[in-house]
Amino acid sequence: MLNFILLQAAAGGAGYSNLIMIGVMVVIFYFFFIRPQQKKQKDQKTFSEGVAKGDQVVTIGGIHGKVLSVEDSTVTLEIDKGAKMKIEKSSISMENSKKLAS
C-alpha cells in the first residue's frame, strides 16, 4: 500500500490534490472573510440611505444627536439645545433610538 502511494506521488498524482486543497481554501476564505464584509458594507449603505428626520443617531466619532434635516449626502444634527452640526451621511454609525428602547 505504501509503495502504491509513493508511486502515485512520484507520478504527479499529488498535484491534483494540491490544487483541490487550494481551491477549498479559496472557497473557505470567500465565505468567512469576503462575503461577510460585503454584507456589512451593504447594510451600512442601506442604513445611511434610510436615515430620516427625527432619528437619534451616533456618528463614527461618537457624537450623539437628533437628525434635523437630510440632504443628498449630508445630514444636519442637533447636538445639544440648539447646537447644530452638518455631517456626511457616511459618517453615521448607528441609530440610537433602538438602543434606548430596549
C-alpha positions in Angstrom: 0.0 0.0 0.0 2.8 2.4 0.9 4.6 1.6 -2.4 1.4 2.5 -4.3 1.1 5.9 -2.5 4.8 6.7 -3.2 4.5 5.7 -6.8 1.4 7.8 -7.2 3.1 10.8 -5.6 6.1 10.4 -7.9 3.9 10.2 -10.9 2.3 13.6 -10.2 -1.0 12.4 -8.7 -0.4 14.7 -5.7 -0.6 17.7 -8.0 -4.4 17.4 -8.3 -4.9 17.0 -4.6 -2.9 20.2 -4.0 -5.0 22.1 -6.5 -8.1 20.8 -4.8 -6.9 21.9 -1.4 -6.0 25.4 -2.7 -9.5 25.6 -4.3 -11.1 24.6 -1.0 -9.1 27.2 0.9 -10.2 29.9 -1.6 -13.8 29.0 -1.1 -13.5 29.0 2.7 -11.7 32.3 2.6 -14.5 33.8 0.5 -17.3 32.6 2.8 -15.6 33.5 6.1 -13.9 36.8 5.1 -15.1 38.5 1.9 -18.8 37.7 1.9 -19.5 38.9 5.5 -17.6 42.1 4.8 -19.6 42.8 1.6 -22.8 42.2 3.6 -21.7 44.6 6.3 -21.0 47.3 3.8 -24.3 46.8 2.1 -26.2 47.0 5.4 -24.3 50.2 6.4 -25.1 51.8 3.0 -28.8 50.8 3.3 -28.9 52.3 6.9 -27.3 55.6 5.9 -29.7 56.0 3.0 -32.6 55.3 5.3 -31.8 58.0 7.9 -34.9 60.2 8.4 -35.7 63.4 10.3 -36.2 62.8 14.0 -33.9 59.8 14.3 -31.5 59.6 17.2 -28.1 58.6 15.8 -24.5 58.2 16.7 -21.6 59.2 14.4 -18.4 57.3 13.8 -16.7 59.8 16.1 -19.1 59.0 18.9 -21.2 62.2 18.7 -24.9 61.6 19.7 -27.6 63.8 18.1 -31.0 64.1 16.6 -31.4 64.4 12.8 -32.9 67.8 11.9 -32.7 67.6 8.1 -31.4 65.2 5.4 -30.0 66.4 2.1 -28.4 64.3 -0.7 -25.2 63.4 1.0 -25.3 65.5 4.2 -27.3 65.4 7.5 -27.8 68.2 10.0 -27.8 67.0 13.6 -28.9 68.8 16.7 -26.3 68.1 19.3 -27.4 69.9 22.4 -30.1 72.6 22.9 -29.9 74.2 19.5 -26.3 73.4 18.7 -26.3 72.1 15.1 -23.7 70.2 13.1 -23.7 69.3 9.4 -22.0 65.9 8.7 -21.8 63.4 5.8 -24.3 60.6 5.8 -21.5 58.1 5.6 -20.2 59.2 9.0 -23.3 58.0 10.8 -22.5 54.8 12.6 -25.8 53.6 14.1 -29.3 54.6 15.2 -29.5 55.3 18.9 -33.3 55.2 19.4 -33.5 51.4 19.1 -30.7 51.1 21.7 -32.6 53.3 24.1 -35.9 51.5 23.6 -34.6 48.1 24.7 
